[in-house]
Amino acid sequence: MPVSNQQVTAHPFLKGLYEDDYYPDHVLDRGREILLRLCERIETERPVGLAALYALTHAATDEFNDLQAAFEEAGSDIETVAREEIAEDFAYVADAYGFTDADIEELIATRDW
């Protein structure tokens, strides 16, 4: 199911990372796909309340955890700049779906990066 939220479809996920040659585009593309799948799940499952949203964002965060190896294989890493950019995009998604009171740290609480 394609994402229908126009605010999300127009958003340039991971934009700052795409602008930096340190981060390989083919790995960032996979990260962007994770964020879009998160949006699809939110639209499909329609979480009620923050606990339900956090369950979805934690699953997406776990996918980013798995992506760490791909960054390393490409000579990159999910370091401070990337962590901030990824976290901001998780917060953007939460806001776009009306979860304006979501805690950014809780959105990505399962991160190991």
C-alpha positions in Angstrom: 0.0 0.0 0.0 1.6 3.3 -1.0 1.8 6.1 1.5 -1.1 8.5 1.2 -0.1 11.2 3.6 1.0 14.0 1.3 3.1 15.6 4.0 5.1 12.5 4.2 5.4 11.8 0.5 6.8 15.3 -0.1 9.3 15.0 2.7 13.0 14.4 1.7 13.9 11.7 4.2 17.6 11.7 5.3 18.2 14.8 3.1 21.2 16.0 5.1 22.8 12.6 4.8 22.3 12.4 1.1 24.1 15.7 0.8 27.2 14.3 2.5 29.4 11.9 0.5 30.4 10.0 3.7 27.0 8.3 3.6 26.5 6.0 0.6 23.3 6.6 -1.3 22.5 2.9 -1.7 22.5 2.4 2.0 20.5 5.7 2.6 18.0 4.4 0.1 17.4 1.4 2.3 17.0 3.7 5.3 14.5 5.8 3.4 12.6 2.6 2.6 12.5 1.8 6.3 10.9 5.1 7.1 8.4 4.8 4.3 7.4 1.3 5.5 6.9 2.8 8.9 4.5 5.3 7.4 2.7 2.5 5.5 2.3 0.6 8.8 1.0 3.6 10.6 -1.6 4.2 7.8 -2.5 0.5 7.7 -2.6 -0.3 11.5 -3.7 3.1 12.6 -2.1 3.0 16.1 -4.2 4.4 18.9 -2.0 6.1 21.5 1.7 6.5 21.9 2.3 2.9 23.1 1.0 1.5 19.8 3.0 4.1 17.9 6.2 3.3 19.8 5.8 -0.4 19.0 5.9 0.5 15.3 8.8 2.9 15.6 10.8 0.4 17.6 10.4 -2.2 14.9 11.6 0.4 12.3 14.5 1.3 14.6 15.5 -2.3 14.8 15.7 -2.3 11.0 18.1 0.6 11.2 20.1 -1.4 13.8 20.4 -4.1 11.1 21.4 -1.5 8.6 24.5 -0.6 10.6 26.5 -3.4 9.0 25.7 -2.1 5.5 27.0 1.3 6.5 30.2 -0.2 7.8 30.7 -2.3 4.7 30.5 0.9 2.7 33.1 2.6 4.8 30.5 4.7 6.7 28.8 4.6 10.1 25.7 5.7 11.9 27.4 8.3 14.0 26.3 11.5 15.6 25.2 13.4 12.5 23.3 10.3 11.1 21.8 9.6 14.5 20.4 13.1 14.7 19.1 13.1 11.1 17.4 9.7 11.6 15.9 10.7 14.9 14.5 13.9 13.4 12.9 11.9 10.6 11.2 9.6 13.1 9.9 12.7 14.9 8.7 14.1 11.6 6.7 10.9 10.9 5.2 11.0 14.4 4.1 14.6 13.9 2.8 14.0 10.4 0.4 11.4 11.8 -0.8 13.5 14.7 1.5 12.2 17.4 2.8 15.6 18.3 3.5 14.6 21.9 5.7 11.7 21.0 9.0 11.6 22.8 11.8 11.5 20.2 14.1 9.3 22.5 11.2 6.9 23.0 10.5 6.7 19.3 14.0 5.3 18.7 14.5 3.7 22.2 15.7 0.3 20.8 18.5 1.9 18.8 22.0 0.5 19.2 23.7 3.3 17.2 
